[in-house]
Amino acid sequence: MPAHEGKPGHRTYDAVIVGGGHNGLVAAAYLARAGRSVLVLERLDHTGGAAVSTRPFAGVDARLSRYSYLVSLLPKKIVRDLGLDFRVRTRNVSSYTPVERDGRPTGLLVGGGERRTREAFARLTGGEREYQAWQRFYGMTGEVAKRVFPTLVEPLPSREELRRRVDDEEAWRTLFEEPIGLAIEERFADDLVRGVVLTDALIGTFADAHDPSLRQNRCFLYHVIGGGTGDWDVPVGGMGALTDALAAAARAAGTVIATGHEAERIDTDGRTAEVTYRTADGEGVAVARHVLVNASPQALAALTGDTPPAPAEGAQLKVNMLLKRLPRLRDSSVDPREAFSGTFHIAEGYDQLATAHAQAVAGELPAAPPAEIYCHSLTDPTILGPALVEQGYQTLTLFGLHTPARLFEGDNAAVREELLKSTLAQLDAHLTESIVGCLATDADGRPCIEAKTPLDLERDLRLPGGNIFHRELAWPYAQENTGRWGVETPHANVLLCGAGAVRGGGVSGVPGHNAAMAVLQADA
């Protein structure tokens, strides 16, 4: 997509959207299909934001989902409404977690059918108790998912309205009122099982299991309600296939997408707004009845001149790899193709997660960095060129936890290298060969591996503090000043449609949908 592919001109638009990430494109497509004139201003030379597919390794035909990997929170309603040419594939295996017990390598495989999962629990824990507790716990979250997920694309319910929708006092208390650590410790006895449950509360969220703020509970909730099932699926063609389809839908409906246009200021009287932008050729102004900002709350405040929110902080390591072959596991009872097709947990026992968090709070890198990995190409080989598929190449994507941005501020490059080395060592502990020895090389002979710290994500994507959610996730119900749709700002005709909106975070399109609905209702 070339820069300056569209030109704003001097006309007044019904809506100007600042930022061409997936939420901005969702909003643009909805509004344009409703007959509104829409302009998208994107500072980069391409759309997609963090939901893109790229070829990060020189001369290698592998198109990786570079920043965001899986799809769960995208409602099928958005795909249907916008007629998107986009598909996902389910993963037969949910997760595999290796561990050494009594001096022998073993692990917990969740998936591959109920019988195999039951047997895996029994083999690890010595009985039926943990499996039965697992079934009861995720039966409960599954019922919550069915009730809560549909509300994400409705006007914000009140807290009491959502509580009535959940209609289960135990579930409400467990997920919405008490630290998730209490529920995990009450229901599960095995340290590894406890850790597997807790991980969903920590993705992109720096918190302890018993954090009184319940930020870990909010993270857990969004990770188990997606699609009304909690499933996390693989986007066919990579994450860029979604944003390419969204951009195509927006253009087909008449949206003007102007890449290479960076918004610098928004001036509004509540009825008409002017968006000042800069290009390589100079400055311009776009006029609109409504402005939707697909950026962080910090960026929104900078554009409008308002007081910015509290600083955000990310806490993750993102690593992309291309392998010549999958590594062999020390646990020979599990096929690597199964283990890596789901979420492969490393150093994520319950006590390990608590120790890693405490070390990071103390200003130290975790000695055993927790992380999870999956192999996109096992489920969707289309992201690899035919020659790579024939040779057995595979991708690996790693997401590390409990590494807050503050740890990298002294020397980002050196700390990144140290953390990458120790993270891969945790993986190697469960392999019969080093993962580095399995790496492919690019056209210049360099290993096909890249790592991104929170500071790298802030630089590359303008994520505040590298926070993948733009700020702490919010409960999916109305609170003071959240507005009807959770996208409202102090300015009547300026809306926030990025991940920092209420019911934002993750690749969902929900804030984009809700901002478009707010505009259409305001115009009705």
N, C-alpha and C positions, 0 to 999 in steps of 0.2 A: 504494500500500500504506500504509494509515494507521498512525500510531504506536500502540503498545500493541495490535496486532491479536491477539496471543495473550497469555495471562496465565500466568506460571509456576506460580502456586498454591504449596502447601506440600508437595507430594508429592516423593518421591525418584525421580529419573530414572535410567535406565540410562546415559544420556550427556547432558551439557550441552556445547553447542558455543558457544564465544565468538567471535562474528564471523560475519556472514551473507554473506560474499563467496562467490565461486563454489566454492572448495575446501570451505568450511564446509557449503555446501548439498549438495555431492557426498557428503560424509561423512554428513550427516543423512539423505539419501535412501537410501543403502546400509544404514545402521543401522536405520532405520525399516522398510524393506522386509524386513529380517531379523527383525522382530518386537520390536525394542528400543524403549523409550520414549525420545524425544529432544526436547530443548528447545534452540532456537537463540536466543541473546541477541545482538541487534544494536543498536548505539548510535544509528545513524541511523534515519530514519523509513522507510527502504526497504532492501531487500537488494541485493546485487550487488557491493558494494565498488568496485574499479576497473573491473570488467567490466559497465558500464552504458551504456545509450543515453539521451541527454537532448536536450532542445531548448534549446540554450544561447543562442539569439538571440531576443530578445523579439518575439513575434507572428509568428514564422516557422515554418512547418510542416516543419522538417527535424530528424530524430531521429538525432543523430550518436553514434557510438561515441566517447565523450569522452576516455577515457584509454588503453584497450587497443583495438587495431584489428583484428588478423588472428588467425586460428586455425591452428595447426600441431601443437602438442603435445598436444591433446586426443585421447586414444585413442578409436577407434570403439567399443571395448569398453564404455566408460563410457556412451556414448550408447545403445548397445543394452541394456546391463544395466538402465539406469534408464528405458528407454522414452521417451526425450526427443523432443519435437516440435521438432527443431532440424536445420537444414541449412546446408551451406556451398556456395559456388560457387567453382570454380577460375578462375584468371586465365590467359588465353591468353598474355599477355606477362608474363615474369618481371621484366624490368627494362629501363630505358632510361637511358643516361648520356650527357648532352650534353657536348661539348668543342669547343674551337676548335683546329684543326690547320692550319698553313700559311696562317693568315689567313682560313680559311673555317669556318663552323659545320658540325659533323658530330656523330657520336655512335655509341654501341653499343647496338643493340636485341637483347636476348636473349629469344627466344620467337617466336611466330607461325609455328612450324614449323622443322624442321632446316635447310631450304634457306635461309630468310631469315636465320637466325642465323649460318650459315656465311658468307653473303654480307656480313653486317654486320661480322663479324670481319675478313674480307678487305679490305673497304672502309676500315676504320679502321687496320688494321695492315699492309696491303700483302701479305699472304700467308696461308698455311694454318697456320703454326706455332702461333699463339696459340689458334686454334680447336681444334686437335688436343690441345693441352695442357689446355685447358678440359674437353674431353670425357673425357680420362683422369682428371683430378683429380676431377671430379664423378661419374664412374663409380665411383671409389674411395669417395667419401663416401656414395654411394648404397648401396653394399654394406654399409658400416658402419651406415648407418641401418636397413637391414633386420634387422641382427643386434642392435643396441643398443636400438632403440625398444621392442620387446616386453618388455624387462627392466624398464622403468620401472614396470610394475604387477605385478612379482614381488618376492619378498623380495630385499634387496640382495645382489648377487653380490659375491664378493671381487674384488680387482683381477685376480688371476690367472684367475679364472673368466670375467671379462668379456674379458680378453685372449684367452682360448681361444675365446670366442664370436665375437670379431672375426675371428680366424683369418687375419690378414694383418699380418705384422710391419712392413711399410712403412707401412701405414695407422696401425697402433698408434703407431709412432714419430712419424709426422707429426702426429697429432692429440693424442696423450696424453703425449708425452715431450719434444718439441722446440718452441720458440716457432714459432707458425704463420708468422711472417715468413720463417723459413728456407725453408719449403716454397713459399711464394708467390714468393720471389725466385729459387729454383732452377727453378721450373716455368714462370714467366711472365716475359716481357721487357718488355711494354708497360706503362707507368705506369698508364694508365687501367684496363686489365684487372686489374692487380694491386690497384688500389684497390677495384674492384667485389667482388673476392674477399674482401678484408680487412674490408669493412663488416660482414659477418655476425659478425665477432669483436668488434665494438665497440658493438653496440646495447645501451645501458644500462650499458656497461662502460667505465670510463676506464682505458685501457691503451695501451701502445705495441705494435707488432707483435712486438717482441722482448722483451717483459717476461718476466723469468725466473720470475715467479710462475705463469705460464701461465694467468692469469685470462682472457686473450683466447682461449686455446684452449678453455676450458670454455664460454665464451660461443659460440664458433663451433660447437662440438659440438652444443649444444642448438638452434642455428639450422639445422643441416643434417640432423637425425635425425627431425624431426617427421613422424608418420604413417608412418614407415618409408620416406619419399620425400624429405623436406626441403621439401615444398611448403607455401606459406603461402596459405591460402584466406580468402575473404570470408564472414563470417557473414551469412546472409540475415536481414534485419530488424535488423541491427546486433548489437553484442555483448550488449546487453540482452536479446535474444531467447534467448540461452543461459541467462543467470541467471534470467530469468523462467520458462523451462522447468524449470530445476533447482528453483526454489522451488515450482513447481506439483507436481513429482514428490515433493518432500519432504513437502509438506502432504498430498498424496493418500495417502501411506503412513502418515500420522498424526503427523508432526512438528509440534510447537508452535513457531511462529516469533514471538518477542516483539521487535518493533522498539521503538525508544526506550528500550532497556534497555542501559545501559553497565556492563560488568563492571569492578569495582574491585579485587577481591582473590580469590585462590584459596588456600584452606587445605585441606591434605590430609595424611592419615596413610599414604597409599599404597594404601588400600582404599576409603575413602569421602572425597569431597571436598565442600567447601562453596564456592559461588561467590557472593560478595557483589556485588550490582549496584545501580545507582542509576537512577531514572526521574525524570520531572518531578514525581512525587508523593511521592518519598522513596526509602528504601533497602529492599532485600529480599535474601533468601538463597535460592539454589537448591541442592539436595543431589543428588549424583550418584555413581555408581560410577566413571564415567570422565569426564574433562574433555578436550575437544579444543579447542585454541586456534588459530583461523584469524586470526592476527595475526603481527606480526614477532617475531623472537627477543627484541628489546628489550622489546616489550610483554609478552611472556610472562614475562620476568625481573621486570618491574615488578609483575605480578600475583602471582607466587609468592614474591617477595622474594629471588630468587637474584641472583648477580652477573651483570650484563648482559654481552653479548658486546662485542667491539670496535665502535666506532661505524661505521655504514655511510654511504656517500656516493653519491648519484646524480649523473649527469653528462649530462643531456639537456634539450632544449627541446621541448615539445610544443605544436603549433599546430593549431587547427581553423579551417577557413574554409568559407564558402559563397559560391560564385561565380555570377554571372549567366550566365557562359559560360566555357568553357575558353580559356586564352590561346593565341595562335599562337606557334609555335616558329620560331627562326631557322633551324634545320635543317628545311628544307621537305620533305625526303625522308620524314619521319615524321609521321603523323597524330597530333595531340595526344590523340585518344581512345585510341590505342594507347600512346603514351608515358606517359600518366598512369594507365592502367589497371593497369600493373605498378608496380614500385618505381622512381621517378624520382630518380636520384642527382644531387646538386649538390655541387660542391667536394669530391668524394670520390676524386680521384686519389690514388695511393699516397703521393707526396711531399706532397700537400696535407694528407692525414690526419696524417702525421708532423709537419708544421709546426704544424698546429692543436693537436696534443697537446702539443708542446714549449711553445707559447705559453701554453696553459692551465696547464701545470706551473709556468711562470714567474709565474703569477698574472694573466695577461692574457686577455681575450676573444680567441678566434681572429680574425685579420683577415679570413679567408675561412671563415666557419663551415660545416662540412660538415653535410649534412642529406639526408634522403630523404623522398619524398612519394608518396602514392598517392590515387587517386580511388575511394572506395567506391561511389559512386552509378553509376559506369559499369558495374560488375558487378552491382550490386543497387540498382536505382532505388526499391525499396519504402521506403527510409528517407526519401524525399522525398514530400511531398504531391502529389496529381495535378496541381495548378496549376503547381507548381514544375517538375515533369517536363515538362509541356507547353511551358513557357517556356524549357527548356534549361538550367535551373540544375544545378550540380554541386557536390559537396563536395570539399575537398582537406584531407588530413591530413598534417602535416609532423612529422618526428621529427629533431631536431638532435642532433649528437654532440659530444663533447669540451667540454662546458660544466659542469664540476663545481660542486657546491653552494657551495663556498668562494668562488667568484667573485661570488656574489650577496649575500654576508652584509653588505656595507657598505650597500647601497641596492638592495634586490631590485627595486623598481618601475622605477628608473632604468636598471639594468643589463638588466632584461628588455626594456625599450623599445629600448635600444641594440642588443641582440643580435637582436631581431626585425627591426629595420630593416636590419642588415647581412646577416642571413640571407635576407631577401626580395630584397636587392640581388644576392646570388649567383644566385638564381633568375631575376631580371630579365635578367641577363647572357645568358641563353639564350632569351629571349623577344623578340618584336617589339613588345610592349606591356607596360606595367607590370602586375604582378599586382594591385596595389591598385586599378587602374582596372577590374578584372574583378569585384571584390568586390560582393556583394549588400549591401543595407542592411536593418536591422531595422525594427520598427514605429516606432522613435524616430529613424530616419534615421541610425543609427550603422553603420559598416562591420561586416559579419559576420565578425569574426576575433577569436580569443582565443588567448592564449599562456600556458603554464604552465612555470615554472622548477622545479628540484628543491625549492626552498623552498616553492613553491606546492603541490606534490604532498605534501610533508610536512604542511603545514597542512590541506589538503583531505582527504587519505586516510590520514594518519598513516604514510606510508612513511618509514622512518628515513633522514634525509638526502636524502629524495626518491628513494631507490634503488628502482627498479621491481621488483627481485628480493628486496628486504628486506635482503639482504646478498650477499656475493660468491657466485656459483654454485659448487656443489660437484660433484666428479666423481661419476658415477652408479654408484659402487661403494662397498663398505663400507670404512670407516677406523675408527680408534680412536674409541669412544664414539658411533658412528652408529646402533647398534642393528640389529635385524633388518629393519625397514622404512624406516629413515631419518627417522622421526617421533618417536622416543623422547626423553624428557627425564630428568633425574635423579629424577623422581617417577614411580613405577610406573604410576599411573593418570592421568597428565597427559601428553598428546601434543601435538606441534606439527603442525598440518595446514595451515599457510600456505605462502607461496612461499619462506620461509626454510628449509623442510625440505630434507633431501637429496633431489635430483631435484625441486626446486621451481623457481620462476621461470616467468614467462609464464602464459598462460591455458591450463591443462592439466587441472585436476582431479586430477592424479596424487597430490599430497599428501593430498587429501581421501579419495581411494580407499584409499591406503595406510594412513592413520590408521584408517579404518573396518575394514580387514582386520586391523590390529593389535588392535583392540578385540575383534573376533569371535574371533580366535585365542586371546586372553587368556581369553575367557569359555568357550571350548570345553572 
